[in-house]
Amino acid sequence: LHQVLLLGPRQALVLPDQRGERTRFQVLPLESYAELFAAATRLPPSVRHLTLVATVPLVYPHIAGSHVLMSCFRRLDRTAFLRPLLAKTGASAAILDKFGEPELLDDLRDHWVAPGHRGERRFLIEHMQMLAKSRSCRVSIISGDVHLCGAGRLYSWPRAPGRPPLHDWRYMQQVISSAIVNAPPPTPLVRLLQWSGRAGLTNRRTRNHLDRTFADRPGRRKLLNLRNWCEVEERAQSGELSFTLRVEQPH
């Protein structure tokens, strides 16, 4: 079990999922953002913790490098000389689908961290930061739809000496848990994502990175490709929310 503790009292806002309106240059239309921010302003002053529910993670490996590598792998696999070698090692079966295309490449293009969506991602994160600062509340994120589980965070950069996350209005914890019915991606693809998932800057004052949540899993410390689900419980005495990732153990 891997737990992330978050603070209450609390409210949750669900980010509208307009997948049918998603394009290479837009995740959500402006009308959806207007609806989201209007709902945030109507929250009662007593709210101390806001959980944003987003379908795909805001903190995730920047996939431009992964995209290039997978495209190169596709070209190598289509080379007559190298195809038998890749097939013998099992690499093709692990990364390419039955059509010879990189597994999950279309999904990666839909992510907030895709090159065409990074400006929109920054727009959303900065608005959530302004909300946290103006209302003195914590903002956290729970997301999924990437066939993996993990955790990440955003925080002020450079870090101020002696200032804990409790007093950092840029600090946001994110939990990633995909639906339990989703088939996980192969381990080579997970390692490729983790390789491109180094810490980075969202803006000049905000740093983001994936946590090494699964230290007991060699080669998959940040993202785990096992069936999983997230259990959210309230601790009666402290009022904290406990986000527990429950992961299926391999046989």
Disulfide bonds with the S-S distance in Angstrom:
none
